[in-house]
């Protein structure tokens, strides 16, 4: 069964605005990962955050993790049209790092020029 | 450095036919996996392997077989294709388990008529 659930399912913004996507999950995790998928392509890794971390940054991306609420958020600052893609969160259960990565259904982000 | 290579890119099968989806990686990654992606469902794990000679089932293994005779290759076999297997299939790998991010191929779009 799927673990992570992204919210919203779709997000439409103008260039220059910030985009925030949320992910909720159900169990204790080892880490949580965010991926981007451009139309017709494979997934590309964005950020991995471990259960003992609260925030990570990579360029215009900021990911937070709240293990007490079992939730994470991905913030893209100063969005560009090229950020248009689907964004997925995925979780690895604690004690299962050789097992399964559970993906959510994704958030479709559209950034208008 | 090619990364993860999937072939073919597109395939159309008739119900009952068999075929093998190929996946190869040149990064010496021990962990490899197969996912299917259906509209509105996110990615679901079919099978995975933590090293040559070792495979295990994911969430949706029925109708699919895998083997891992070398570190580089992880083929996915459909023994008797069914319309329910119409999907986009992604192969992914990571060096040594899920504490590192996955590297994805660009996918195989399979249609079963």
Interface residues (C-beta under 8 A of the other chain):
Chain A: X1 X2 X30 X31 X33 X35 X40 X41 X42 X43 X44 X45 X48 X50 X88 X90 X92 X96 X97 X98 X99 X100 X101 X102 X103 X104 X105 X106
Chain B: X4 X31 X33 X35 X40 X41 X42 X43 X44 X45 X48 X50 X56 X58 X59 X90 X92 X97 X98 X99 X100 X101 X102 X103 X104 X105 X106 X107
